[in-house]
Amino acid sequence: MGIQGTDVAKEASDIILTDDNFSSIVKALMWGRNVYDAIAKFLQFQLTVNFVAGIFSVSCAAAIQSVPLKAVQMLWVNLVMDSLASLALATEPPTDDLLKRKPYGRTKHIVSLTMMKNIVGQSIYQLAILFALSFGIEKWMNVDDIVKYNDIAKLRDSSVHFTIIFNVFVIMTLFNEINARKLHNERNVFAGIQNNLIFMIIWVICLGGQILIVNFGGIVFSVKPLEWDHWMWSLFLGAGTLLWQQ
């Protein structure tokens, strides 16, 4: 304690309570666990996106000699994944539920088994959707499948086919950001979201930015405007990550 504590005790301490109030200990524990969880949430979200993007890009490059996700598109994905996502997930306010859990051990890995299950599980869902769109979109959405023609020139140009893949990937990522808010098998991934205004604002901004990029990005983002039914499919498949999480 900063007021009644001795100088020897202060020198040996890691934390000094300036107001000598026991409630400060409670707040310190709550915020400490909240910061730890914020880092874990971001890792859970980022590792999923990195794993999916890496496996998908390498597989497509080997199979069709082209990557549906272009360089500029990946820059937008990285902006969503890194800067904005870290800000959204790091601003979750602490709750009393944090104090009801057992403390983490000193040797506990920050990536828990539950987090690994979430990362691998979401990666399986997203990769399955992306590969299905890459090699079976013609019958699914009545879109010209440029992959089957194996025309390198077409594969490198902007197309509705690859725009749908990019759009679905980003929207799945956005919905999975909601899943990433929970780390311990909580059923309600929306619990407490109304208390984090920054998260909701960033999520809406990212979705709005994606809509603008697809509709008006053109040559810069290597996209073509999509029809309403393509947008409905994108939102449906993106929201599917919430159901898959359950």
Disulfide bonds with the S-S distance in Angstrom:
none
